């Protein structure tokens, strides 16, 4: 939140309640409740500036920003709408592509972000061929794009030309200007609303892969042209005729950004509720989809039924200020533009062209403070999901027993050097196993708070068992079956340790033969669900120990005897021979 109203030269300050765990104890001015910060005494702006940016949960942003305690959305939109311009002053951003027309100068449209969108800025293994993929803006299926259109308009000074005894004078004035804005995401297009000039709403974006979001603005200027012809009579100019006309001139500018519509990205969630004796024994969540950041839909929270807590994924949003300064150009005073394409006389058109060519362009610039529009960036706050909340109505809290994960980026999200936060290399989950859960997961939401469908099946737990048999000195046999009925479990994977291979699959009889590479071989069955039978077979493990090779005393004596004979031969043959050589010298 902002500590106070800021002026053009002040620094806006944001507070964080998620301190860097490597920074030691929490500073005294970082309190659990942000409202308490205002009540704390002796807090310097320098201290606050060190933690000016903050994390918040992607789907449940509890923070309020600014002196009016607005939500992030309200604050961002208000800051965007507070940008002021007039017909003689243009404001543009450092990364904005400007273009000049006959009438409009320094025209540009800048995408400042979207209502729910967030920048990735994560270096991914798949980004080697295209660096823009790590700069994707993740946007929801329905949302709002913040786009600011800015330009200056310059009109040449009125002038007169004299030929013989006739003088022609031309004056131009700007009657109206309109901006028509369109948004394109992939092949779809939406139009802007004149009542909300800084935002464009869209619905139903269906890009199935990373694409381009483009904002285009057409600035149409309406000019009033007045041509007056004077004749020289009795030593003075007398008005003869006056013609008026209107002229419409258009200039189009655009800005674009790489985006990915997250709701169209692939991710399916299968939930297996394992019951034993009428109670939930464990919950298995499987997240199926691509393992690259730009192709995989990112989930944020999984909520248990009946307020029994929720699982928070690793993702958070790092909100940092954007466009702290911007450049303003100051053209000359009479800087409203005109174009020579009109229906007046050729002589007048030439005069307008000549006047326009002599008109200097805006060149004087300086830096001015710019509203602190927040840009939301995706960041990994932790290495693995965590269980949040401690429901008081539960005797035993759920527990994340295990997580099967993979890396979705090679580097963590970059943070400002003064930000008192940390970011880790993000990892995605393939499987989560939850124990002590009294309720199943009923809702999963993505980073934009959009629901992700969950497919749930309930199965009964049956104990699996592994039996072992040593076949010979190098091979053993494992037999996997259901403990109560003795039914063989075929086509199941056994994970091996101490064997010549890492895994093996049981045959139709539930058996598998394994070759050892050590004195023992351990086989593990990690559990498997049979949807057709609505059964879950529990994990099982077994180990075979082989006997070391027998101790052969005969071979040992022979080796010793061989060594002894060699020594005797050396004493009998070599030493006397060496002695005789030394005496003959």
Buried (B, 14 or more C-beta within 10 A) or exposed (E): BBBEEBEEEEBBBBBBBBBBEEEEEBBEBBBEEBEEBEEEEEBEEEBBBBBBBBBBBBBEBEBBBBEEBBBBBBBBBBBBBEBEBEBBBBBBBEEBBBBBBBBBBBBBBBBBBBBBBBBBBBBBEBBEEEEEBBBBBBBBBBBBBBBBBBBBBBBBBBBEBEEEEBBBBBBBEBEEBEBBBBBBBBEBEBEBEEEEBBBBBBEEBEBEEBBEBBBBBBBBBBBBBBBBBBBEEEEEBEEEEEBEEEBEBBBBBBBBBBBBBBBBBEBEBBBBBBBBEEEBBBBBBBBEBBBBBBBBBBBBBBBBEEEBBBBBBBBBBBBBBBBEEBBBBBBEEEBBBBBBEBEBBEBBBEBBBBBBEEBEEBEEEEEEBBBBBBBBBBBBBBEBBEBEBEBEEBEEBBEBEBBEBEEBBBBBBEBEEEBBBBBBBBBBBBBBBBBBBBBBBBEBBBBBBBEBEBEBBEBBBBEBBBEBEBEEEEBBBBBBBBEEEEBBBBEBBBBBEBBBEEEBEBEEEBBBEBBBEEEEBBBBBBBBBEEEEEBBBBEBEBBBBBEEEEEEEEEEEEEEEEEEEEEEEEEEEEEEEEEEEEEEE
